[in-house]
Amino acid sequence: MGQSAFRTCLMVLLITTAGFLLSRQSLAAPSCTCRYAGQSFQINSCVCITTSAVSPQMACCGMVVNNPSWTFTKSPCPTAEQQLKSAQPVEIAQTPAPLGADAYLLIDRKDK
């Protein structure tokens, strides 16, 4: 085998190796994230998103046509499922308790 044939084989091998390495880098997963409220969220993470139209909704970050995008689910947000307990009336002492030097007297005036 002559020197020119050796050089040709070496060049083909180098070009093939470089093409293989470049194609492997292009196949690597991109570091895409979804954004909400100034924060980045990884693909497959789910967040409660507040919209102006409705109460908070569960949305999951995913890829849609090679772009990161939020997809709203039918699952409610865990915080939206919690019901607020109604305020309970406070019992008022019938006899005044003596106040010490460190005590504060709290008065709720409804006639403001």
N, C-alpha and C positions, 0 to 999 in steps of 0.2 A: 504494500500500500504506500503510495507516494505521499509527500508532504501536503500537497494540495487536497488530496482526498481526506487526510487526517484533519486538516483545518476545517474542511467542510463538515465532517462528522462532528467535530467539537463545537462548531457554531450552531449546528442543528440541535445538539444536546443542550447547549446554553440557552438558546431561544425557547426550547420546549420547557426547560426547567423554570425559566423566568415567567413564561405564560402560565404554567401550573401554579406557581406561587402567587401571581397576581390574581388568578381566578379564585384561589382559596381565600384571599383577603376580601374579595367582593362578595363571597358567599357568607362571610361572617355576619352574625346578627347585628343590625344597627342598634345604636343605643337610643332608641326612641322613647319618649316619655309624653304623658298627657299633662297639661297644665290646668290648674284651677286655684283661684285665690292666691296667686303669686307663688305657688309651690309646684314642684314636679312630682309626678307619680309614675311608677314603673308600669309596664304592660302587665295586664292581668290583675292589677290592684283595683279595689272597689272603694268608692267614697260616696258619702251623702252630699249631694250638690243641691244648693238652694237656688231656685229659679224665681223669677218675679211672679209667675203665674200660679204656682202651686207650692205646697209645703215641700220640705226637703225630699229628694228622690235618690235612690241608690243608683249609681252609675259606675260602670266598669270600664277601665282603660283597655283598648284593644286596637288592632290594626285594621283599617278599612281602606282598601285600594292603596296599600303601601304608605298610608298616613296614619299617625296615631289619632284616635278619636274616642270620645266618650259615647258609650251605649247605655241608655237607661234600661234598667231591669224592671220586672214586675214586683220584685221584692221591696217591701217598705224599709225605710231606714230604721235601725234599732231605736234611735232616739224618738222617732215619730210614733212608735208603738207605745211608748211609756205615757201613761196618763198622769197628769198633774193631780196631786191630792188637793182636795178643796181645803180652804183655810178653816181651821177649827176655832171656835170662840174661846177666848181666854177667860178663865175664871178670875173674878176680882175678889180680893180678900175683904171680908166684912169688917174686920178690925184692923186698924193701922198697925203696922209692924214698926218697931223702933228702928231708926236709921243710925248706923254707926258712923264714925268719922270718915270711913272709906266708901260709904254707900252713895249711890246716886238715886235721886227720885225721878222716875220717868212718868210723865203725865201725857196722856193721849187726849188732846183737845179736839173734839169733833166740831166745835163751833168756830173754826178758823175762817 
